[in-house]
Amino acid sequence: MPDHAATPRPNPDGDTLAARIAVLANRLADRLAGAALGTPANEFLARIAAEQRALPPAPNPELARLVARLGLDSRDIDILVLAGLAEEHEGFASLFAQLHPRSDPYPTVALAAQLLTPDPNERPDLLRRLWGSPTIDHALVEVAGTGPFPTRDLRLGEALWPALHGIDAWPRELARSDDPIVTAGLEEWLASPDVAAACTAIRADAPVLVLVHADDPAVAIARALALVHAAARHPRRIDLSEKTASLAPLACVHALLRACVPTFTLTLDGPNRPALPVLRHPGAIVLAGRPDTPVTGARRTVLPLACTRLPAAALRRMWTHAAPSLAASADLLAARFPLEPAEAHALVASLPNLDLATVAASVRARGWSCGGAGIKVVQPSATWRDLVLPADHLHALRDAVDRVRLQPRVLDDWGFLAGRAGARGVRMLFCGPPGTGKTLSAEVLAHALATDLFIVDVSRVVSKWIGETEKNLSEAFDAAERSRAVLLFDEADALFGKRTEVADAHDRYANLETAYLLSRLERYEGLAILTSNLRQNIDAAFIRRMDFIVGFEAPGRDERAALWRCHIPADAPVAADVAWTELASLYPVVGGVIRNAALAAAYFAAADDAPISRAHLVRALRREYEKIGKAFPTSHAPPHSQGAPHRG
C-alpha cells in the first residue's frame, strides 16, 4: 500500500523553497540594478537572498508532494514561487506595486518573462504555460486581470503560500469540518463488494470519483468519511455550495498538500446545477450527497455507492459501542432508533444522563426543529387505559405496535421482505364518524412506541403552486422518519381522495400529487396513519397499501358508560344522583361528545361550588346536541336515581 503521508521525491534541481526564493530575489535584484527604485530595494533583495540561503536545509514535503503528484518541472515551480513572493514578505509586495502598471502588489506576466526566461527564445514557452499548465489547471496560480496579457497579475491560490510552509491555512470561503469518524456498525456495509472495491481504489489513490449517496446528506457524508478512513487515508471534508463550487480545484490542491483525500459535500439547489469541477485532480475524490448529485462530464471512473440500511446486528453493535452502559438494551435501541453510527455517537456524547428515556427524548427532539410548517408536534400522554374500543379493534392497534417493535427479528434476523423499500413502514387507515376515537388511538400508539405524534395540517401542506404540495409532504415524511415519530394525516380525504378524470390542468396536477403520495407512502419507513370519516372517500390504490384498516363506530351503551367513567377523573367530586349507565342508555353520543360534556359539566359544577350533578351533565349534553345539530331527547329524561352510586 502506498505511503501517502511520506515525503515524495525531491524537487527538481534538488533545492528547497527557501533556495528558490533566494534565486528569484537575486534575479530580481539583477533586473532592478539599473532601475530608479533606489538603494533600499536592492539592499532588501540582497538581504532576503542571504537570509534564505543561510537557512538550514530542510525538506519541504508539501512542495515535494505537489511536484510528485502534479508533475511540476523547474519552471512550473519558479512560476509558483514568484506568484507567492508577495505573501512571503511585505518588501516584495512593495516592489511589485512599484513595478506594476496599475500599482497592484503582484508580479505581472511581463515581469515573470523577464525573470524566468533569460533567453528570449524561451518566452513563448512561458506564455503557453501561463495559458494552461499544471500550475494553472490545478488552480495553483491564477492569471488575473482583464488588460493586455503581459500586464496581468500572477496570483497564488488563496492560502496556498502558508500551506506550502506547513501551516494549516484554508481558503476563507470554503467551509471545512473535522467530523468524528465512526465505523462501528458499518462493517457489513464496508465489506460489501462495491464499497470494498471503492475502498481499494481510494487506498491506491486511483483517479476515481466515489459518489456516496443517500436521501439524507448527513448520512452520506458520515459514510463517506468512514469509507476513506477504512481505506487507511485521511479524509478532508469540504462543504461546497453553488457559490463556492468553482473553488473545488483549489480545495483539491489544499487536500493534496496535506496528503488527504478531498471529501466533498455538494449543496447545489439552483436550477443549473454544475458537475463537481475537480476532474484534473490526480488522485481519488469522494463526493457525498443525494442520489441526484450532478456528476455529468466526469473524466474519470465514477463509483456510485448507496448508503444501504444497516442490518439489525450492525445496529446492535453500533449501540453497544456508542453506549456501553446500555448494552443490555441494545436490541431495543436497534429496533426503535436505527440511527447512523456517527449520529448515535454524537447523540450519546451530548446527553448528561445516559438512559433509555433520555435517548428517546433526544431522538424525538431531532424532529421538532425540522418538522416543517405543516406539522403539529404532539407529545402523547394518552395510554391504553384511555381507549374504549371493541376488543378486535384493540387487538389490531396492539398488533401494529408489535409490527414496529419486532421488525429486527422478522425483517433482519429472519430475512422477510429483504431489500424491499419501505419494508419497515406500517400503514394504517382509521375510518369512522367524528368523535369515535381515531385521533386518540393515534396518540395512544405514539405513546406506546415512546415517540411523538406528528399531525399533518392539510390546510398548510396543500398549495396552489405546482410542486409545493409535494415539497411540503416530503418534508413531513422526512421529519417523521428522522425522529421516528408516528405520522398522522387527519381528515385525509383531501390528500388521499379518489383520482378523477382529467378535464383540465388542475385535475392533472391533482392526480400527480396523488401519485407522489402513493409512492412516498409506500417507501415510508415508519408508522403512518390516515383518518377519514368515510372509507369510500379514499382512493382504492391507498386502500390496497394499508397494513391495517380499523373501522371506528359509534359506541354501544356499555362502551358509552365506560367512556363517561374514563372522562371523569377519579378525584373529581360527583353527586350521588349521577348514574353513568342511565346517561349511556338515554344519550347515544360518541366519545368526543362525552368528553366535551364531561368538561363542560365540571365547569358548571365549579361555578355552583357543588359536586358534578346529573343536572350539570344534562345541561352540558343539551349544549353538545345543539352544537351537532341534533334534537335533544328531553322526552326521555330519566327520573332521579335514588341512591345511585356516583361511579355507575
N, C-alpha and C positions, 0 to 999 in steps of 0.2 A: 504493500500500500504506500503511495507517495506521501512523503512528509511535507505537507503544505505549510507548516509553520517554520520549517528550516530555512536558512538564508540561501537564496538561489545563487546562481553563478555570479562572479564579479561583474562590475560594469565594464563596458568596452574601454580599452586603453588601461584597465587596471587601476582607475583612480576613484576618488570618493566625491561626495557632494561638495565638500569644502575645497577640494582641489579644482573642481570645475568652477566654483565661484572665484577662486584666485586667478585662474586663467582668463576668465571673462573680464575681471577687474583690470588685469594688465592690458588686455586688448583694448578695453575702453579708454584706458589712460593713454595708450599709443595713439588712438584715433583723435583724442582731445588735445594732444600735445600742442597743436597749432591753433586750437580754438580759443576764442576770447572769453573763456569761462573763469580765468584767474587761477592763481596758485592753489587756493584751498581745495578745489575739486581734484586736482592731480594728487595733492597730499592725501586727501581722503582715500582715493583709489589705491594709492601705494600702500597706505596703512592697512586697508581692508585686505589687499592681496597678501601682505606679510602676515597678518593675523590668521588668515585661512590656511596659509602654508605651514604656520607654526603649530596648528592644531595637531594633536597626536593622531596617527592614523586610526580610524575607527570605521568599521563596516557600516554601510547604510542599507540595512536589509529591505527597507521599504522601496528605495530606488532600485536596488538589485532585483527585487521581485517584479517591478514594472518592466525592467529591461528583459528579464527572462520570459515573462508571460505575454508581453505585447510585442516582442521582437524589436525593441528600440536599438538604433545604432548610435554612433557617437554624435552625429549631427542632430538627431532627434533629442538627445539629452541636452545638447547645447541650447536648442530652442526652448526646452522645458526650463532649464536653469535661468536663461535670460529672462523669460516671462516671469519668473519668481523673484528676481533680484529686488524689485520694488518692495516686496514684503520682507526681505532679509534685513534691510537697513534703510532708515529714512533718508540717508545720504544718496542712495541710488534713486529713490523716488524724486528727490530734488533735482538731481542731474537729468533724469528723464524728462521732467517737466520743463527744464530749460532748453532741452533739445527738441521737444515736441512742437509741431506747428500749431497745436491748439492748447499747449501748456498742460497736457494731461500727464500724470505721473507714471506713464507706462512707456516701455520701449516700442518703437514703431517697426513695421516691416522693413523700412529703409535702413534703420539702424541695425537690425538683425543681419541684413545683407552686407553691410559694411564690416560687422564684427565677425561673422561666421563664414564669409566667402572671400578670403584674401585674393583668390584667383577670380577675376571677373567672369571667366567661363563657367564657374560653379553657381553663379547667381540664378540661372533658370531652374536648376535643380532645387535650390532653396525655395523659390517661389512655388514650384509644384508641390513641395512638401507642405507649404502653408495653405494650399488649396485643399489638400487631402493627404493625410499620412496618419500613422498610429497616434501621434500626439493630438491631431485634430479630430480624428474619427472617434477616439475614446474620450473626448471632452477634457483631455489634459490641458490643452491650450486652446483659447478662442481668439480668432482674429476679429476684433470688434471695431465698430465704426462703419460709416457709410461713405467716406470720402474716397479719393483715389487709393488704390490698394497699397502703395508704398507708405501712405500716411496713416494707415490703420494701426490700431493698437494690438500688441500681443499681451493677452491677459491669461494668467494661470487660473484653472478651475478653482472655484471657491473652496477655501480651507485646505487645499492640497499642499501648500508650502509647509504649514506646521505639521501636517500629516506625514510629509516626507522626512521631517525631523523626528518622527516618533511620537508626536503629540496627538492625542485623540480628539482632534478638531473635526467638526462636521458642518456641512452647509446649513445655514440657518433655516431655510425654507423646507428642509427635508426632516419630517418627523421620524425619529427612530426610537425604538423601545428596547429595553433589556428585560424581556419577559422571563420568568422562571420556566424552565423546561421540565415537563413531567412525562415520563414514558411508562410508568407503572399502570397497567391496564391496556396498553396499546400493543402488547406483544403479538397478539394474533394479527392485528392489522399490519404491523411492520413485517410480519413473516409471510403475508400473502404474496403471491408471485409478482404482481405488478409493482407493489410497493418495494419488495426486495430488489427487483431489477432497477428501480429508480434509486434506491439506496446505493447500489453498486456503482451506478453512473455518477452519483454525487461524490462518492468516496474517491473515484478516479478523476474527479473534476473534468468530466467529459463535457463537451459543448452541447448540453441538452437544456430544455426548458421543462421543468417539472411543474405541472399545474395541479395543485391540491385544491379540490373544490368541494364546497358544502353549501347548503341553503343558508346556514348561519356563518358569516365570515369569521367570527371569533373561533368557531370550531376549526375552520380551515387553517387559520394562522397557527393555532396551537398544534395541530397535526403536522404542519409544515416544519415548525421548529423542532418538534420531536424527530421528524424524519432526518433532518440534517444532523442532529445530534447523534442519532443512531448510526449515521454514516461516518462517525468519528471526525466530523468537521464542525467548525464554529459558525452558527448562523448569525447573520446581522439583519434584524428586522428593520425594514424601511417602509414607511407608510406613504403612498403616493395618492395624490388627488388629480383631478382633471387639470388643475392649475400647475401642479408640480411634476406631471408625468414626463415632461421634457428633460427633467433633471436626472432621470433614471440612469443614463450613461455615466454621469458624474458620480452617482451613488455606487455604481458598479466599480469604478476606479477606486473609490474610498474603501470598498469592501476588499478589493484586490490588494491594496496596500496593507491591509490588516490580516491577510490570508483567511478571509471569511467568505462564506457563501452568501451572496445577496439574496435575501428572502423578503419578497415584496408583498404588501397588501395594496390592492388597487381599488380606489373608490372613484369610479368614473360614472357619474349619473347623468351626464349631459346627453343630448340627442346624437352627437357624433363622437362616439367613444373610440379613441385610437387604441391600437395594439400597444403593448409594452415595448418602448423603443430602446431595448438593451441588447439588440441582436448581435453586436460585434464583440460582446464580452467573450473572452477566450474559454471560460470555464462554465460550470453549472450555474443555472439560475433557477430559483424556486419562486413560484407565484402562487399566492393563496387568495382565493376569492370565491365567488358564486359560480355555478356551472356555466353561466353565460359570460364569464370574464373574457374580454376580447384578446385573442392571440393571433389574429389574422396577419399573415405576412411574416411569420417567424421563420427565419432562415436556419433553423436548427430542428433537431428532433424534439417533438413535443410528447411528453409522457403524462397523460391525464390520470389523476388518482382521485377516486371518490372516497369521501370520508364515510365509510360504511358504519352502521350502528354497531356498537360494541356488544359482544355476547354477554350473557349473564355471568359466566365465570370471570371474564375480564372486569366487569363492573364490581364483582365481589373483591377481586384483588385490588382494584383501584381504591375502593372504600377502606379496605383493611390497611392499605399503605397510607392513605390520607388521614385516617382517624383510627390509629391502633387501639385506642381505648374503647372504640365502638365495634371492634372486630366481631363480637358475638352477634351484633345486629347487621352484619354485612349483607346478609340475604335480603333483609327488609329494606335496607338503604338502596341496594341494587334494584329492587323491584319498584320502589316508589320514586327514586331520584336517580335516573340513569344519566348523570351529568358527564361531561368530558373530564378526563383526569386533571387537566390544568385548572378547570373551573372548580372541581371539587376541592383541590388543594388550596386554591385561593379562598374559597368559602370557609373551609375549616380554619385557615390561618386568621381569618377576620373575626372569629367567634370567641368571645371571652370565656364562655362556658360551653363545653362540648357535650351535648346530649342530643337525643333524638328530637326533642321538642324544639331546641334552638336551631338544629339543622333544618327541620321542616319549615320553621318560621322564616329562616333566611332564604331558602329556596322560593318560598311563596312571595317574599318581598321583591324578588327579582322581576316579577311580572307586574308589580304595581306601577312602576315608573315607566313601563314601556307597553302598557296595555292599549294605548291609542285612545282617541277622543270618544270613540263609540262604545266603550266598555265601562260598565259599572262593576266595581270590585266589592264583593260581599264576603266578609269573614263569617263563616257559618257558625251558628250556635244551636240550631235545631238538631235533635237526635232522634233515634228510632222511637223513643217514648212519645215524641210529639206527633207521630204519624198514626192516624186512624184509618186503616185501609183493609180491604179484604185480604185474607191470608195469601191467596195466589199472587196478588199484586206485591205484597211484601216480599214474597219469595223471589219474584222477578227482580226487585230492586237489590236484594242481597246477592243474587246471582251476578248482577252487573258489577257489584263491588268485588266479588270473588274473581271475576274475569280480569279485572285490573290487577288485583293483588297477586294472583297466581300465574301471571304471564311468564316470569322467569322459568318456572318449572315446565309449563306446557309448550311455550314457544321456543325457549332456548335449550333446556335440558332434553325435552322430548322431540324437538325439531318440527313442530307443527307450523305450517304456513311459512316455511323457510324462504327468506329472500323476498317475500311479498310486501310491497309498500303499503303502509297503513295497517299492518297486521296487529299492531298494538292499539289500534283505535277501537273504541267501543261507542257505538252509535245507538241512541235511544229516541223513541218518539212517545211523548205523553199527549194523549188526546182526550178531551172531555170538556164539559161545561166549565165556565169560570167559577173559581172558588172551590174546586174539588180537590185541591192539594198538589197540583202539578209543580208549581214553583217551590213549594215547601219540600216536596220529595227531592227535587234537585239539590236543595240546600242540605238535606239530610245526607244525600250521597256524598257531597263535598266534605261534610263533617266526618263521615265515616272513613274517607280517604285522607283525612288530615291535610286538606288543601283548601284553596279559596274557590268561590263561585264567581265566574266572570259572566255577567249578564250582558248580552249584546243589545245595545239600544238601536233598534232597527231604524228609527227616525233619524239618527245621526250617522248611520252607516250608509244608507241608500242615498245616492247622489244623482242629480240630473246630468252631471258631467260624465262623458264617456270614459270608462276606465277607473273612475274614482271609487265606485262601489266595490269593484274587485280589489283595489288597493286597500280600502278600509277593512274589508273582510280578511285579506291576507294578514294585516297587522293583528287582527283579533285572533286568528288561528295561531300565528307565530307567538304572540304573547302568552296564550294559554299553554302552548307546548313548552315554552321556556320555563314557566312557573309551575307546570304540572297541575294547572287548575282545571276544574270542571267548567266547560263552556256551554252556556245556556242561551239558546235562541228562543226567547219568549215571544209568544204570538208569532210563530214562524211563517204564517201563511204568506206574508208579504214577500219573503225571500225564497221560500221553498214551494211556492204555489205552482199550479199546473202551467205548463208551457202552452202558448196559444198559437193559432195560425198567424203567419207573418203577413200582416196587412200593410205595415209601414215600417219605417226605420226604428221607431220606438219598440215595436214588437221584436224586431231582430236583435236589438241590443239587450232587451229584457231576457230573451232566450239565451243570449251569450252569457249573461250573468248567472242564469240557472245552470248552464253547462259548467261554468267555472266552479260554482258551489258543489256540484256533483263530484268533480274531480278533486277539489281540495278536501271535501268531507271524506272521500274515500282514502286520501293519503294522511288524514289527521291521526296523530299518534297520541290520542288522549280520549277522555270521556266527553262526548258531545251529546247534548240533549236538545231536542226540538219539542216545543209545545204548540198545540193547536186546539182550537175548540171543536173542529170537525176534521176527522181523519181524511175524508174525501177531498178536502181542500189542498192536501199535499200531493205534489207530483208523484206519479207511480214509480219513477226512477229512484226517488229518495226512499220510498217505502221499501223497495227491494234491497236497499243498502242498510236497512235498520237491523241491528242485532237484537233489539228488544222493542216491542210495541206494547205499551201499557195503557189500557183504556180506563180513564177515571170517570166514575159515575156518581150521581147524587147519592149521598149516604142513606142507608136504611135507618130505621128507628133506633136500633141498638147502637149503631155507629154514631148517630146524632147525639145520643146520651153520652157516649164516651167522649165525643168532641166537646160537649158542654163541660164535662169534668176536666178535660185537658186544658181548656182555655180559662178556667177559673183557678188561679194559683191556690196552693194549699193554705197559705197564710191570709188569704182574703176572707173577711167576715161575711158569712152567708146566713140569711134569715132562715128560720125553721119552716117557712111556708114554701120554700123552693124545692121542687121535685124535678130532677133532670129528666126522668122518664116521661113525665107528663108534657114537659116542654118539647121533648123529642117527638112525642106522638102527635101533638097538635100543630106543630110548626115545622113542616118538611122543608127545611132550608139546607144549603150546602155549608161546608166548613168555613168558607170565607165570611158568610153572613153571621154564623155563630161567633166567630172571632170578633167581628165588629160590634155585635150586640153585647157580648160579654164586656168589652172595654167600655162601651157607652154606658151600660148599666152600672159599672163601677164608679164612673164619674157622677152619675145621678145619685148614687148612694152616698158618695163623699160629700156632695153638695147638701144632702139632707142630714149629714152627720149620723148616718144609720147604716146597718148592715145591708148587703145587697139582697133585695127582696124580690118576690115574684112580680110585684108591681113595677119595679125598676126594669126588670128583664122584659116584661111585656111592652113597656113603653119603648125600650130600645129596639125590640123586634118590630114594632109598628113603624118606626122610622126606617129600618132596613127594608121593609116591604115597600114603603113609599119610594125609596131610592131605586129599587129594581123594577118598579112599575107594576107590582102585583097587589091584588086586593088582600087586605089583612083579614084573616079568618076570625072576626070578632064573634060570630055566632057560635064558634066552638071554644070560646074562652073557658078554661077549666075552672071548676069550683075550687075554693081554697082547700088545700090538703092539710087536714088537721094532723099535726104531729109528724108530718113527712120529714124524714131525715134530710138534712141540707146537702148531703153528698149522694142523694138519689136512692 
